[in-house]
Amino acid sequence: MIRCENITKIYQTGDVELKVLKNVFFEIKKGEFVAIVGPSGSGKSTLMHILGALDRPSSGNYFLAGQNMLELSGDELAEIRSEKIGFVFQSFNLLSRATVLRNVILPLIYDKKTPKNLRGEKAEKALLASGLEKNRWHHLSNQLSGGQMQRVAIARALVNEPDLILADEPTGNLDSKTGDIVLETFQKLNREKGHTIILITHEKYVAEHADRVIEIKDGMIFADRKSHNFLKKK
């Protein structure tokens, strides 16, 4: 599904050149659950922006489902993000005065392929997959706990049935117990629904919930291995 070939990203500020990513190469197959882990400043957030078609590399190639993202226009990339990629962020990014259902339906308003009369049905399907209790669906998002809000964010990422889910520090604002529940939700989506998931994190404990861990440091990959979680399943 994903192939990164010698991805390099350079930021230029005046005469100062900062190379954030350095010849990054890896592949991710459809249906994999992969964590990209690294300390602050390692380049993982920049890599996430490239994988999510939010930014372009300075050199190298990025293929998503066989398509070279560098050959697409800004409008074409926006369409890819809308239809093929679901995003889950640390800060949830929900509309506080909108109901849970409304928050999940919102991406469908910009999706011309989903008839208006099917939006609610698709939102309910996504909420069921995220594991949020039905008695919360008509609550305002600001009436929910952090874990519940993150489940709404997961449902919103699922509602367009994307090929890829990108989760950027999804447990960063949660306590450890609630974070584990959210990570178990990702595991279930991967194992039972077959979603391809990439989890970006600075915590090795969080990364071990994936089946494969790519470790990045100083803009380079220095480890690509099966996780302890994957080995335990074996």
C-alpha positions, 0 to 999 in steps of 0.5 A: 500500500505504501512505498517510500523511496529515499525520502528526504525533507529539507527546510531552508531558513535564510542561509540555514539548511535543516535536513529533517529526513534523510533517505528514508526507505520503507514499505507498508503492506495493506492491512498492517498495523505499524508504529513509527516511534522516535523522540521529539525532533526525530522527523516522525511528525514530518514523515507523518505529514508526507504520508498524509499528503499534507506535505511533499518531500524535497526529494525521493518518491512516495507511493500510496496504493501505487500512485506517486503522490509527487505527481499530483496537484494540490487539488488531487492531493486534497481529494486523496486525503478526503477519500483515502486517508483517515486522520486521528489527532492527539487533540481530537479536533472535534466541534465542541457544541456539535453532537457526536453524530454531527461530528462524525457526519461532517466529513461526509458533507464534503464527500460528493459520493455519499447521498445525503440520506445515507450520511447518518447510517454511515456515521452510525456504522463508524461509531459502532466500529469505534466502540463508543456506547450508543447512549453517547451518540446524541451528547455534545462532544464537550460532554464526553470524557477524553477517551470517548472524544478520541473514539469519536475522532476514530469514528470520524476517521473511519466514516469515509471508509479510507484505505489508510488510518494515520493516528498522530500521538492519539493517546497523548492527552489521555491517562494510561488506562484510557490510552490502553482502551483507545489502543485496543480499539486500533488493534480491533480495527486492524485485526477484525476489520483489516484497516491499515493503520500507522501510529505515530508516537514518541512512547515505545510502550505505545508503539508496542501495541502495533504489530511492527515498529519502525524506529526513527532518529535524527531523520533516519530509520535505525530499526524496523522490527516486529513488536513484542505484541506481534511476537506474543501473538505467535 
